Amino acid sequence: MHYYIGLDNGGTTTKAALFDTNGKEIGVAGVSTASITPRPDFVERDMEEMWDANCQVIRELLQKTGVAAADIAGIGVCGHGKGLYLWGKDGKPVRNGIISSDNRAYRYSQKWKADGTEDKVFEYSCQHIMPCQPVALLAWLKDNEPENYKNIQYVFECKDYVRFRLTGEARAEMTDYSGANLMNLKTGEYDQRILELFGIPEVQKALPPLCRADEVCGHISEEAAAKTGLSEGTPVIGGFFDINAGAIASGVLDYSLICMIAGTWSINEYIRKEPVLDGKVQMNSLFALPEYYLIEESSATSAGNNEWFVRELLPELKLQAKQEGRNVYDMMDEWVESIAPSEFVPIFLPFTMASNVHPNAKGSFIGISYSHKRKHLVRSVFEGITFSHRYHLEKLLATREEPPKAIRLSGGAAKAKVWVQMFADVMQLPVETLSANENGALGCAIAAAKATGEYKDLSEAVSHMSRISDAVMPNTALKDIYDRKYRLYIRAIESLDSFWDEMQSLIESSDCEKNYS
């Protein structure tokens, strides 16, 4: 029997999952990852700790499942997109990695939008500019850490750094780099003109050779074998930007479906054979299927807000759940179900990490009254996150000639029946979920099975390895109440638009920075 390992490097956890050729999940190992926040809007990771975490979860996975390393036929790695992971000319990380929820470079994206740079770049990359993209972070680095900038040997995205440590070969996988404003989507290649427009032409020589997601582009090195327990020479594929991995695992292989991933980021996407060139969507990038583009609306505004709420505001509930042998998230689901959708709960803006409206918008509860309990606030969090997904969905629907048949939902929200139903009711579309727990890792395993010859193409691999649930249908009786709540959510966002910059200047003052440290 052949087995495949998928590694998933998210914003908050690192996981390894093992699958057989039928897509059965044999075992999972994971570890929480520590974020470093040296200043407001700065979110980083220690790159050596990140590498050690990947080695740890692979070792634990092999030990837990009892599968021999010799039976592992291939490995794929996915990870969060955007952000920046730099390897130095001195043979070690240049500095801490920068996570996709980082907002330090927001002024660069604002400046490039105002001075016309974004419009010029769009002609090549077909993308708007996000503060967390490598181009904005590299420009910030050039201005603020010039010595580190000069030391760059390779510019990596998250999972490409991990693959480099596994194989010793520097490659740049196309689904990731095409979403980073580093590539010309019309040619499928790097374009020096883009880097010159951003004022970072020196970066060209540090961009690794491009590779596809589903091709073998390296093998486990002797050093990595010693650290992971894998066999030296095991094939490693290009892997994915994690939103591509999630789409593949969800069986999104044509135009008819919308893929939503409710994890740290709110991911909302579909595929089509032409990019959207009128600027109405945030992002076009190359999909794993070469004939398709991925049309994406996303922001760090999803279930990561729920994790923050549990960690910071419900610590004793988490302790109680542990003492009772229960899952704290199951207890929260019960709280949400106890509050009727028709009941008013505060409006929650899910911007604790980043925003999809104003670059300086922050998380907020609006409309708290003395009668509200924490149960009401939990429903507020669920509703606010779901409304943020709808905000992105409406932009996607405006670019389509026909509505989707269904939404394929994965991530934290997909594990809660009450939340899946809320997604169906708010979007007024059928919602389907996956049977696998680790969808990003499954997408990697599917591609590894194709790359190593188990299946002839990705479609055949998906048909054997992906399992989709029956659709949860929307409750049409709740359409009006959720529409009214959503309009109020949008009204709150619009009303606060002129407020955020003034608040940001206060945050950035020295006294406030001391309070954050």
Secondary structure, DSSP 8 states (H G I E B T S, - for coil): --EEEEEEE-SSEEEEEEEETT--EEEEEEEE---B-SSTT--EE-HHHHHHHHHHHHHHHHHHH---GGGEEEEEEEE-SSSBEEEETTSSBSS-EE-TT--TTHHHHHHHHHTTHHHHHHHHH-B---TTSHHHHHHHHHHH-HHHHHTEEEEE-HHHHHHHHHHS---EEHHHHTTTT-EETTTTEE-HHHHHHHT-GGGGGGS--EE-TTSEEEE--HHHHHHH---TT-EEE--EEHHHHHHHHTT--STTEEEEEESSSEEEEEEESS---SS-SSEEEE-SSTT-EEEEEEES-STHHHHHHHHHH-HHHHHHHHHTT--HHHHHHHHHHTS-TTS---EEE--SS--SSSTT---EEE---TT--HHHHHHHHHHHHHHHHHHHHHHHHTT-SS--SEEEEEEGGGG-HHHHHHHHHHHTS-EEEBS-S-HHHHHHHHHHHHHTTSSSSHHHHHHHH--B---B---GGGHHHHHHHHHHHHHHHHHTTTTHHHHHHHHTSHHHHHHH-
